[in-house]
Amino acid sequence: MSRVPTLQAAVFVATPDHLEGADIAASCAEAFHLPFSVVVLGNPDEKAMRQIAGRMPAESVFFVSNP
């Protein structure tokens, strides 16, 4: 099971409808040679989750939802 990195990593936190800024955050992570992950808070459906994960410039994309 993968986990969000807790040390020496860049983590971008977003909601399904506010993902802007991920590209800039990814560029900053790359400049500092840090792994980059995205955490999305909200309840998107499975199709939306796949679309979000597919377009995020991240090594890992995690979804945190509350059913």
Phi and psi restraints in degrees (value plus and minus 20) as a CYANA .aco file:
   2 SER   PHI    -105.0   -65.0
   2 SER   PSI     136.1   176.1
   3 ARG   PHI    -153.2  -113.2
   3 ARG   PSI     137.4   177.4
   4 VAL   PHI     -86.5   -46.5
   4 VAL   PSI     109.5   149.5
   5 PRO   PHI     -79.3   -39.3
   5 PRO   PSI     121.1   161.1
   6 THR   PHI    -129.6   -89.6
   6 THR   PSI     -37.4     2.6
   7 LEU   PHI    -146.9  -106.9
   7 LEU   PSI     119.0   159.0
   8 GLN   PHI      29.5    69.5
   8 GLN   PSI      38.5    78.5
   9 ALA   PHI    -169.2  -129.2
   9 ALA   PSI     137.0   177.0
  10 ALA   PHI    -126.9   -86.9
  10 ALA   PSI     107.3   147.3
  11 VAL   PHI    -144.6  -104.6
  11 VAL   PSI     104.4   144.4
  12 PHE   PHI    -121.6   -81.6
  12 PHE   PSI     105.0   145.0
  13 VAL   PHI    -126.7   -86.7
  13 VAL   PSI     110.1   150.1
  14 ALA   PHI    -164.7  -124.7
  14 ALA   PSI     155.3   195.3
  15 THR   PHI    -136.5   -96.5
  15 THR   PSI     141.7   181.7
  16 PRO   PHI     -76.7   -36.7
  16 PRO   PSI     -49.6    -9.6
  17 ASP   PHI    -118.8   -78.8
  17 ASP   PSI     -19.1    20.9
  18 HIS   PHI    -155.5  -115.5
  18 HIS   PSI      60.0   100.0
  19 LEU   PHI    -126.1   -86.1
  19 LEU   PSI     -21.1    18.9
  20 GLU   PHI     -83.3   -43.3
  20 GLU   PSI     124.0   164.0
  21 GLY   PHI      82.0   122.0
  21 GLY   PSI     -31.7     8.3
  22 ALA   PHI     -83.4   -43.4
  22 ALA   PSI     -58.3   -18.3
  23 ASP   PHI     -83.9   -43.9
  23 ASP   PSI     -60.9   -20.9
  24 ILE   PHI     -87.0   -47.0
  24 ILE   PSI     -63.1   -23.1
  25 ALA   PHI     -81.9   -41.9
  25 ALA   PSI     -59.9   -19.9
  26 ALA   PHI     -84.0   -44.0
  26 ALA   PSI     -59.9   -19.9
  27 SER   PHI     -83.9   -43.9
  27 SER   PSI     -61.0   -21.0
  28 CYS   PHI     -84.0   -44.0
  28 CYS   PSI     -63.4   -23.4
  29 ALA   PHI     -80.6   -40.6
  29 ALA   PSI     -61.9   -21.9
  30 GLU   PHI     -84.1   -44.1
  30 GLU   PSI     -60.7   -20.7
  31 ALA   PHI     -82.5   -42.5
  31 ALA   PSI     -52.4   -12.4
  32 PHE   PHI    -116.0   -76.0
  32 PHE   PSI     -13.7    26.3
  33 HIS   PHI      37.4    77.4
  33 HIS   PSI      23.8    63.8
  34 LEU   PHI    -130.5   -90.5
  34 LEU   PSI     125.5   165.5
  35 PRO   PHI     -85.1   -45.1
  35 PRO   PSI     127.9   167.9
  36 PHE   PHI    -141.6  -101.6
  36 PHE   PSI     106.8   146.8
  37 SER   PHI    -147.6  -107.6
  37 SER   PSI     136.7   176.7
  38 VAL   PHI    -142.2  -102.2
  38 VAL   PSI     115.4   155.4
  39 VAL   PHI    -136.9   -96.9
  39 VAL   PSI     103.3   143.3
  40 VAL   PHI    -130.6   -90.6
  40 VAL   PSI     101.0   141.0
  41 LEU   PHI    -118.1   -78.1
  41 LEU   PSI     108.4   148.4
  42 GLY   PHI     126.2   166.2
  42 GLY   PSI    -191.4  -151.4
  43 ASN   PHI    -143.9  -103.9
  43 ASN   PSI      39.4    79.4
  44 PRO   PHI     -92.7   -52.7
  44 PRO   PSI     133.7   173.7
  45 ASP   PHI     -94.4   -54.4
  45 ASP   PSI     152.7   192.7
  46 GLU   PHI     -82.0   -42.0
  46 GLU   PSI     -58.6   -18.6
  47 LYS   PHI     -82.4   -42.4
  47 LYS   PSI     -65.0   -25.0
  48 ALA   PHI     -84.3   -44.3
  48 ALA   PSI     -58.4   -18.4
  49 MET   PHI     -81.4   -41.4
  49 MET   PSI     -64.2   -24.2
  50 ARG   PHI     -83.8   -43.8
  50 ARG   PSI     -60.9   -20.9
  51 GLN   PHI     -84.6   -44.6
  51 GLN   PSI     -64.1   -24.1
  52 ILE   PHI     -82.8   -42.8
  52 ILE   PSI     -68.8   -28.8
  53 ALA   PHI     -81.0   -41.0
  53 ALA   PSI     -55.9   -15.9
  54 GLY   PHI     -89.8   -49.8
  54 GLY   PSI     -47.3    -7.3
  55 ARG   PHI    -125.1   -85.1
  55 ARG   PSI     -19.4    20.6
  56 MET   PHI    -102.5   -62.5
  56 MET   PSI     113.3   153.3
  57 PRO   PHI    -103.4   -63.4
  57 PRO   PSI      36.7    76.7
  58 ALA   PHI    -150.4  -110.4
  58 ALA   PSI     134.6   174.6
  59 GLU   PHI     -89.7   -49.7
  59 GLU   PSI     -55.4   -15.4
  60 SER   PHI    -160.3  -120.3
  60 SER   PSI     122.3   162.3
  61 VAL   PHI    -146.0  -106.0
  61 VAL   PSI     103.7   143.7
  62 PHE   PHI    -133.8   -93.8
  62 PHE   PSI     121.4   161.4
  63 PHE   PHI    -134.5   -94.5
  63 PHE   PSI     109.6   149.6
  64 VAL   PHI    -136.7   -96.7
  64 VAL   PSI      95.7   135.7
  65 SER   PHI    -150.7  -110.7
  65 SER   PSI     143.8   183.8
  66 ASN   PHI    -150.5  -110.5
  66 ASN   PSI      80.8   120.8
